[in-house]
């Protein structure tokens, strides 16, 4: 189940299989955001010549842990995953409407229209809602970001990359993108 335990390696393999079987021959460009960016990095490390280029927006190459120091967040995620992988991580929960939502309080966007539109969309279409992270998902996210931080993996990604990283980020660690670009042979931040 996606919300409880992500299987990012399988997602990367699925992306490669789908791209190889459905995309026409010729130039192929990969565009991904956040978690899709982390998954894309795994895929690109396995097949760097499949795409002519890629653009990653706020790729999940590191997890922003907020007030929790990273080692404590990792330990909590591992411990929580063993005991109750489908329970929400601290401070997270099921989506609920927020009547006080504003551009200043929104985590996903500081644009007033965009945060109101997202709130409306979630209220009108429950099937697209994104709930908070579970312990299982957080542990899987740490495993993914550990993997895509490996120098040997990054060196295999020769695909030309353009990476955009917002500095006021609440979900992914923008510094991880800056570190990765230094190790990628053909990337621009």
C-alpha positions as CSV (number, residue, x, y, z in Angstrom):
1,X,0.0,0.0,0.0
2,X,1.5,3.3,-1.1
3,X,0.7,5.2,2.0
4,X,2.1,2.6,4.3
5,X,5.2,1.4,2.6
6,X,6.6,2.7,-0.6
7,X,8.4,0.4,-2.9
8,X,10.6,2.9,-4.7
9,X,12.9,0.4,-6.4
10,X,9.8,-1.3,-8.0
11,X,8.5,2.1,-9.0
12,X,11.8,2.9,-10.8
13,X,11.7,-0.5,-12.6
14,X,8.1,0.2,-13.6
15,X,9.1,3.6,-15.0
16,X,11.8,2.0,-17.1
17,X,9.6,-0.8,-18.4
18,X,6.7,1.6,-19.2
19,X,9.1,4.0,-20.9
20,X,10.7,1.3,-23.0
21,X,7.5,-0.3,-24.1
22,X,5.3,2.8,-24.7
23,X,7.4,5.7,-25.6
24,X,8.3,6.0,-29.3
25,X,11.9,5.9,-30.5
26,X,13.7,9.3,-30.7
27,X,14.3,12.0,-28.2
28,X,12.7,11.2,-24.8
29,X,12.5,13.7,-21.9
30,X,11.7,12.8,-18.4
31,X,10.0,15.4,-16.1
32,X,9.4,14.6,-12.5
33,X,8.6,16.3,-9.2
34,X,9.4,15.5,-5.6
35,X,9.1,11.8,-4.9
36,X,9.0,11.2,-8.7
37,X,12.4,12.8,-8.9
38,X,13.9,10.4,-6.4
39,X,12.3,7.5,-8.3
40,X,13.6,8.9,-11.6
41,X,17.2,9.1,-10.2
42,X,17.0,5.3,-9.5
43,X,15.7,4.7,-13.0
44,X,18.3,6.9,-14.6
45,X,21.1,5.1,-12.8
46,X,19.9,1.8,-14.4
47,X,19.3,3.2,-17.9
48,X,21.1,6.6,-18.4
49,X,20.7,6.5,-22.1
50,X,16.9,5.9,-22.2
51,X,16.2,9.6,-21.9
52,X,17.7,12.4,-23.9
53,X,17.4,14.6,-20.8
54,X,15.5,15.1,-17.6
55,X,14.1,18.0,-15.5
56,X,13.5,17.3,-11.9
57,X,11.6,19.8,-9.7
58,X,12.3,19.6,-6.0
59,X,13.5,16.0,-6.3
60,X,13.3,13.9,-3.2
61,X,17.0,13.3,-2.8
62,X,16.8,14.0,0.9
63,X,14.0,14.2,3.5
64,X,13.3,17.4,5.4
65,X,12.8,16.3,9.0
66,X,11.7,19.7,10.4
67,X,12.3,20.1,14.1
68,X,13.4,16.5,14.5
69,X,17.2,16.0,14.1
70,X,17.7,13.5,11.2
71,X,19.2,10.7,13.3
72,X,16.2,10.8,15.7
73,X,13.7,11.0,12.8
74,X,15.4,7.9,11.2
75,X,15.3,6.0,14.5
76,X,11.7,6.9,15.0
77,X,10.7,5.9,11.5
78,X,12.5,2.5,11.8
79,X,11.0,1.8,15.2
80,X,7.6,2.9,14.2
81,X,7.8,0.9,11.0
82,X,8.5,-2.3,13.0
83,X,5.6,-1.7,15.4
84,X,2.9,0.1,13.3
85,X,3.9,0.8,9.7
86,X,0.5,2.1,8.8
87,X,0.2,4.6,11.6
88,X,0.9,8.3,10.8
89,X,4.3,9.7,11.7
90,X,4.3,12.4,14.5
91,X,2.4,15.6,13.4
92,X,0.9,13.9,10.4
93,X,-2.6,12.5,9.8
94,X,-5.4,12.1,7.3
95,X,-6.2,15.1,5.2
96,X,-8.9,17.4,6.6
97,X,-10.2,20.8,5.4
98,X,-8.4,23.7,7.0
99,X,-10.6,26.8,7.2
100,X,-7.6,28.9,8.3
101,X,-5.4,27.9,5.4
102,X,-3.5,30.8,3.9
103,X,-0.4,31.4,1.7
104,X,1.5,32.0,5.0
105,X,0.4,28.7,6.6
106,X,0.3,26.3,3.6
107,X,3.1,23.8,3.3
108,X,2.7,23.0,-0.4
109,X,2.6,26.5,-1.8
110,X,3.0,30.2,-0.8
111,X,0.7,31.2,-3.7
112,X,-2.7,32.2,-2.2
113,X,-4.7,31.0,-5.3
114,X,-2.8,27.7,-5.6
115,X,-3.3,26.7,-1.9
116,X,-7.0,27.5,-2.1
117,X,-7.3,25.6,-5.3
118,X,-5.6,22.6,-3.8
119,X,-7.9,22.7,-0.8
120,X,-10.9,22.9,-3.0
121,X,-9.7,20.1,-5.2
122,X,-9.1,17.8,-2.2
123,X,-12.6,18.6,-0.8
124,X,-14.3,18.0,-4.2
125,X,-12.3,14.9,-5.2
126,X,-11.5,12.7,-2.2
127,X,-9.7,10.2,-4.5
128,X,-6.8,12.6,-5.1
129,X,-6.2,13.6,-1.5
130,X,-2.8,13.1,-0.1
131,X,-2.7,12.2,3.6
132,X,0.3,12.6,5.9
133,X,3.2,10.2,5.9
134,X,3.1,6.9,7.8
135,X,6.1,5.4,9.6
136,X,6.4,2.8,6.8
137,X,6.5,5.5,4.1
138,X,9.0,7.6,6.0
139,X,11.3,4.7,6.5
140,X,11.0,3.9,2.8
141,X,11.8,7.5,1.9
142,X,14.9,7.4,4.0
143,X,16.0,4.2,2.2
144,X,15.4,5.9,-1.1
145,X,17.3,9.0,-0.2
146,X,20.2,7.0,1.2
147,X,20.4,5.2,-2.1
148,X,20.3,8.2,-4.4
149,X,22.9,9.9,-2.3
150,X,25.5,7.2,-3.1
151,X,28.4,8.6,-5.1
152,X,28.6,5.5,-7.3
153,X,24.9,5.7,-8.2
154,X,25.1,9.4,-9.1
155,X,28.2,8.8,-11.2
156,X,26.3,6.3,-13.4
157,X,23.7,9.0,-14.3
158,X,25.1,10.6,-17.4
159,X,21.7,11.8,-18.6
160,X,21.7,15.6,-18.9
161,X,19.8,16.9,-15.9
162,X,18.2,20.2,-14.9
163,X,17.3,20.2,-11.2
164,X,15.2,22.9,-9.6
165,X,15.2,23.1,-5.8
166,X,13.1,25.5,-3.8
167,X,14.8,26.9,-0.8
168,X,11.6,27.3,1.3
169,X,10.8,23.6,1.2
170,X,8.8,21.6,3.8
171,X,9.0,18.1,2.3
172,X,12.3,17.5,0.6
173,X,15.8,18.7,1.6
174,X,17.1,21.2,-1.0
175,X,20.6,20.8,0.2
176,X,20.5,17.2,-0.9
177,X,19.9,18.3,-4.4
178,X,22.9,20.7,-4.2
179,X,25.1,17.9,-2.9
180,X,23.9,15.5,-5.7
181,X,24.6,18.0,-8.5
182,X,28.3,18.1,-7.4
183,X,28.5,14.4,-8.0
184,X,26.4,14.1,-11.1
185,X,28.5,14.2,-14.3
186,X,26.0,16.2,-16.4
187,X,23.7,18.2,-14.1
188,X,22.8,21.8,-13.5
189,X,21.1,23.1,-10.4
